[in-house]
Structures are given as C-alpha cells and as structure tokens.
Amino acid sequence: MSQFVATDYPNAEPLMSNSSEMATARIKIIVASRGFFYIAGRKRTGFVVGSCAAPIEVMYSENVNCTEFSLPAWVGTAVLGVSGRDLSHDVHDISDIPQTPFLSAVQQSAPDALDIARMAYMNWSAGRGTADAHIAQRVWHALQADPTRRLCDIADSLELSDRRIRAAVREEAGLSAAQWRKLIRLEKSSQAISSGTDSLATVALDAGYADQSHMNRDFRELAGVSPSKLRQDSVMV
C-alpha cells in the first residue's frame, strides 16, 4: 500500500534536514535502532513529527542508525492510537505515546513493522465504523490526484455537503481543508523539484499552483526555503 513508506538511514546525514524540516502532509515517525537524538535538550530514541509541526533542531549521537516512517494523518492515528488533531501540530517523544504493536515493532527494528502498521490501519478503519475516516481518505486521494479540484466538486462526487467534508478533514487530519490542500501541493511540488528536471513553472502548474510565484510564496511560508534553493541543494547531493 502506497500509504506506508519506510526509509532506512545508515547514518545521521539524510536526517540533518530536520533542522529546517519542510512542512508535509504526512506524519513522520523516526526511530533510532542504534544511538539516540537530542531535541530541545532531551535525549530521545524516537519521535513523531506532526504534519504541521514547527521546524525542529535535531542533534545526533555518533553512528546513529534510524528508520523514518512517512504516513498520512489517519494512518498515524491508526498505528499510534492518537488522533490526527493531536498529532498534527507537535513533535512527540515516542516514550510519551502509549505503546502499540506498531511502536513496539519499530523500536525493536522488527522487519514486519510495516505489515503490523497495515494490519493496525485496516483494523482501525473497519473497527471505528465512523464516516469521517472514510471521507477524509477519499478527499485526500482526490486532492492527491488533482490538487486544483474544488472541494465542492469533491463533495458532490461523494454526495455530501462541502461543510461535511471540511469537518471530516479537520477531525481526521487536525487541519483545515485549505491547509491540507496547501501541504499536498507542497509535498507534490517538492518531490518533483528534488527528483525531476521539469522547469519550476511546469512543476508549479502540475502541482496545482496558479503560477510559479504562487508556489514560491507557499514554499517560503511553509518550508522557509525557495523552490530554486531546494533544486540547487538536490543537485548538489
């Protein structure tokens, strides 16, 4: 399932960007299988970065080895047992979150951690029986496919009111629908800038921005870096 992404880092270098963490539409769970981190002077072996958390400064012990899990808000809710609303705006120490089978697996570097996450998500989604989770997921997928799509059109396709889907998104993601759309556009454009060769103007239009200037403004507001600087840094890596 594309909703579950795990990346292994053999050392701290790929995570140094956390000192200027870009806003993202996803929740990140970062766990050290060897070594530890210092955040705000506190020693941590794992932490969760909410989808709208402020930039964080991370220091690493020598030879730290870690894994990053990147999950949509509702998947994070399923595997952590914490609501998207509570997760979205903060950085959480894993030790402050009640243990779940998924957290136990990732902290032990168990190879089946992603399978446990998938099972937890499916059980949560089926067991909750709430409409909000299903609505938020469908809105997410619709905006991922076409970030320019109007919410009223998505609401019509779901045979729901615009107000209803906005409430479901806020409940499940902890963000307004407008904030969610911004972060989805930022995520799509940052991936295209980092890994592709299309012009910034083309990237902006493909990601749903009105023009490149619109993309530049959102990058400065949400990521604290310009698209041209991101591309320059990506080329240098």
HELIX and SHEET records of a PDB file:
HELIX    1   1 GLU A   13  SER A   20  5                                   8    
HELIX    2   2 ALA A   73  LEU A   80  1                                   8    
HELIX    3   3 GLY A   84  LEU A   87  1                                   4    
HELIX    4   4 ILE A   94  ASP A   96  5                                   3    
HELIX    5   5 PRO A  101  GLN A  107  1                                   7    
HELIX    6   6 ALA A  113  ARG A  128  1                                  16    
HELIX    7   7 ALA A  131  ALA A  145  1                                  15    
HELIX    8   8 LEU A  151  LEU A  158  1                                   8    
HELIX    9   9 ASP A  162  ALA A  173  1                                  12    
HELIX   10  10 ALA A  177  SER A  195  1                                  19    
HELIX   11  11 LEU A  200  ASP A  206  1                                   7    
HELIX   12  12 GLN A  212  LEU A  222  1                                  11    
HELIX   13  13 PRO A  227  MET A  236  1                                  10    
SHEET    1   A 5 VAL A   5  TYR A   9  0                                        
SHEET    2   A 5 ASN A  65  PRO A  72 -1                                        
SHEET    3   A 5 ARG A  26  ARG A  34 -1                                        
SHEET    4   A 5 GLY A  46  VAL A  49 -1                                        
SHEET    5   A 5 VAL A  91  ASP A  93 -1                                        
SHEET    1   B 3 ARG A  42  ARG A  44  0                                        
SHEET    2   B 3 PHE A  37  ILE A  39 -1                                        
SHEET    3   B 3 VAL A  58  TYR A  60 -1                                        
END                                                                             
